[in-house]
Amino acid sequence: MARLLPSLTAGVLVLGATIDAHHAISAIYDNSKPMTVRGTVTEFQFINPHPFVMMEVVDERGRAQTWQLEMDNRFELVAIGMTADSIKRGDHVVVTGGPARSRSNGLYVLRLDRESDGLRYEQIGASPRITRIR
């Protein structure tokens, strides 16, 4: 047991640091300065630990830009009924979120509205939810 304790302690410390680093969304995104973008989904990556929506946004000059939108963790999205088919290529969406601190064209999704059927995804506090606004 005496030989196992140092290894166990090191493992717990490394795991704790990893979990803390993973949940530091505020280090990557600035949710205190939300912004809204409107565009067309080009890809939905329903992956662990966080799904991503890739979206084409046309700027004020008519130039298309690719945006990467990070969502809450996949396990919580599954718990509220989201699947890999919930968001599809070609969906027109309006997304509000915190901009990425170190790169352009990135957001942490706080709200996503799909106009075609009224789907609304929201990050409320620490929990996501899906509703229909129509």
N, C-alpha and C positions, 0 to 999 in steps of 0.2 A: 504494500500500500504506500509506503514512504517513497518508492521510486515512481509510482503512478501519479502522485499528487502534483509534482512540478509540470508534468505533461498535461494533465487535466486543467491545471490553472492557466497555462499558456493557451490552451485551446479555447477556454472560456473568454479570455481576454481578447484573442483574435476575433472570435465570433462576435463579441460585444462591439468591437470597433467596426466590424463589417456591417452589422445591423445599424449602428448609429450613422455611418457614412451613407448607407443606402437611403435612409430616410431624411437626408438633409436636402430636400427639394429646394428650400430657400437659398441654398448655396449655389444652385444652378439656375433658378428662375426667380424673378422679382414679382411676386403676386401682389405687391403693394401698388404696382403700376399697371393694372390690367389694360389690355388692348383687345380689339375685336378685328377679326379678318373674315372675309367671305370668299368661298371658292369651291372647287370641285375635288372630291376625294380621288386620288390616283392609286392609293393602296392602303389597306388596313392590316397592320402587323399585330395579330393577337398573340403576343409572345410574353414570356416571363422575363423579368419581373414586371415590366410595364409595357403595355401595348402602345403602339404608335399609329397615328393617322398621318399619312403623307397626303398633302393637298396642294393643288395648283391655285395660286392667287394671282390675279391680274392687277398690277399696280396702276396708279393714276396716269401713267404714260403708256399704258397698254401692253406692258411687258409682263410675261408670265414668270412667276417665281415659285419655286418649290418650298413649301413650309413643312416642318416636322413638328407634329403635335404629340406630346407625351401625355398619357392618361394615367389614372390611378392604377394600383397593382392589379394584375390579372385575376387573382383569386377573389378580390372584392367585386370585380366586374362580373365574374361568373356567378357569384352569390346573388347579384341583382338581376340575373337573367341575360346578360350579354354573352354573345357567342362570336365566333369568327365571321359569321354572316350578318351581324347586326349593323355593320357599316360596310357599304359596298363601293367599289370603283364607280365613279359617275354620280354619286350622291352629291347634291349641292348642300353645303352646310355653312352655318355662321358660327364661329368659334370665338369665345372670349376666354382669355387666360393671361397668365403671367409670362412676360417675355424672357427669353433666355438671356442670361447675363453676359456670356462670353461669345455669343455668335448671333448673327441675324437670322431671321426666318425660323425661329423656334419658339414654341409656347408650351406651357404646362396648362392643360385644359381644365378650366373651371366650369365652363358651360359649352355644350355643343348642341345646336338646334338644326334638325333636318327639316327643311321647309316642306318637302313633298308629303309627309305624313304626320308632322307635328311632334316627332320624337324629340325629347329633350333629355340630354345627359347632363347632370350637374354634380359637381364636387361640393358637398355641403359639409363644412367642418372637416372631419376626418373620414367621412363616409360618402360614397357616391350613391346616386339614385337615378332612375330612369322614369320619366313620366311622358304623357302625351299632352300637348298644350292645345289641342283642338278637341 
